[in-house]
């Protein structure tokens, strides 16, 4: 698993595979629990979940996860 985080956009992407994610994924927004304001998109490829995009990530993800995430421009 790999995580990237763009603080300017406050968006994180959680990769659930080490394979490069080529175009052609199916994306589906998820419904958050009642009372939670969140935007999470689930990406599928070939019938498998390959990643999650989380907007407003600093409010929804644990700070430890974001601290370890790669930032734009990092290898």
Order of alpha helices (4+ residues) and beta strands (2+ residues): beta-beta-beta-beta-beta-alpha-alpha
